[in-house]
Amino acid sequence: MRKDAVLEKFMKTELLRQKAQINLIPSENYVSDEMLSIIGSVLTNKYSEGYIGKRYYPGNTVYDGIEKLAQDRIRKLFKLGKDWHVNVQPHSGSSANMAVYLALMQPTETFVAMGLASGGHLSHGHRVSATGRLFRAAHYGLDTDGVLDYDEAARLVEMHKAKLVISGATSYPRTIDFARFGTIAKKTGAYHVADISHIAGLVAAGLHPSPFAHADVVTSTTHKTLRGPRGAFIACRTDFADRIDRVVFPGLQGGPHNHITAAIARMGFEALDPNFKKYQTQIIKNAQALAKALIAHGFSLVSGGTDNHLMLIDCKNTGMTGMEAQNALEVAGITANRNSIAGDQSPFYPTGVRLGTPAVTTRGMKERDMVVIAAWIARLLLKKEKPVKIKKEIAAFTAKFSLYAN
Ligand SMILES: Cc1ncc(COP(=O)(O)O)c(C=O)c1O
């Protein structure tokens, strides 16, 4: 085939950007070469609408095997017994969550989840998301110490006679007490859905408490700390299996993305390797080193630090908005996203910046590197040094690391 020079140029530019930047976006990661070759393989050529042994197209024996492998490895990773069912077909975390709501609730019924400004995700019933337009959502937040307000969650579940309660977040730096959510849900007979998209790798490695003993359904993306392809899975008690499967296909989607299903199987293979626990342990060590160094420079972090892979700088004492901070960091070569934090009046004017360590840990960076990165962040956001001056230092630093080191 003829070369597509225009597209190739975009791809080369993006590869250079990924290599040159220090990526602190906690929801991003770098996958292994083996994973990349599966995602770009001939498996993308096939339609497999339906489920294992019940496909709407012929020629699916191999895909039945691959889908079963992906399910089995997720079961093994999270130590799931026969009372759990796994669906690996959702195309994304948002569609996985939508599928669960459609399976377990009637439109206009109410569910309870963490609010966006406190760390929840759009697909947890925010008004701009279809999840918040089809269903009624009531949102809990954080207490004055920046810690999840479990009492408020319990109050809202009772007050609204909520059909389900969601534990899990997109930018919450502390350990989530899934057992407590289980108790809250049981008290009124609500379903407990844990969305572990961000912390799934930590859970798999045994470094964050697992929700499975306390939840009816667990959803997760596969591309964050789990370091798999862009995709998602839903694990549910077998009682809900048929309902959830039917909503994923044919309710919401057509054919599964077979190349992604295979890459999810590969993700399981990599995550079941003993090195995965070392990787997840280093993510946490790096997050704690980064948080400690930032605090020493005078930054204020929501909740005062982190237990997991991410943290939130409250930019108010820097004199910058979240957007200005994000821009200054990006020009210098540090990618981190602006983020709403509790007390923000509008999601369009966030006053926080979210930082995480999964991607830099994949590149092989260690605690000493976090100290160096924190110093650059302080020079940019506190001392207001010109980003272009720091850019050269960062380029020299990142040149020492490959994208996927361990
Ligand atoms: C907690 C949580 N749930 C769901 C999602 C949605 O995932 P996706 O972007 O694949 O739709 C995210 C993504 O950031 C998330 O953090």
The ligand as an SDF file (V2000), in Angstrom:
LIG
                    3D

 16 16  0  0  0  0  0  0  0  0999 V2000
  -13.7750    6.0800   37.7240 C   0  0  0  0  0  0  0  0  0  0  0  0
  -13.9380    6.1090   36.2420 C   0  0  0  0  0  0  0  0  0  0  0  0
  -14.9970    5.4980   35.6910 N   0  0  0  0  0  0  0  0  0  0  0  0
  -15.2020    5.5170   34.3690 C   0  0  0  0  0  0  0  0  0  0  0  0
  -14.3210    6.1510   33.5240 C   0  0  0  0  0  0  0  0  0  0  0  0
  -14.6460    6.2100   32.0630 C   0  0  0  0  0  0  0  0  0  0  0  0
  -13.7800    5.5280   31.2510 O   0  0  0  0  0  0  0  0  0  0  0  0
  -13.7490    5.8050   29.6740 P   0  0  0  0  0  0  0  0  0  0  0  0
  -12.9670    7.0280   29.4700 O   0  0  0  0  0  0  0  0  0  0  0  0
  -13.1000    4.5490   29.1460 O   0  0  0  0  0  0  0  0  0  0  0  0
  -15.1660    5.9220   29.2260 O   0  0  0  0  0  0  0  0  0  0  0  0
  -13.1990    6.7830   34.0410 C   0  0  0  0  0  0  0  0  0  0  0  0
  -12.2370    7.4650   33.1490 C   0  0  0  0  0  0  0  0  0  0  0  0
  -11.4720    8.2740   33.4890 O   0  0  0  0  0  0  0  0  0  0  0  0
  -13.0090    6.7720   35.4420 C   0  0  0  0  0  0  0  0  0  0  0  0
  -11.9710    7.3930   36.0030 O   0  0  0  0  0  0  0  0  0  0  0  0
  1  2  1  0
  2  3  1  0
  2 15  2  0
  3  4  2  0
  4  5  1  0
  5  6  1  0
  5 12  2  0
  6  7  1  0
  7  8  1  0
  8  9  2  0
  8 10  1  0
  8 11  1  0
 12 13  1  0
 12 15  1  0
 13 14  2  0
 15 16  1  0
M  END
$$$$
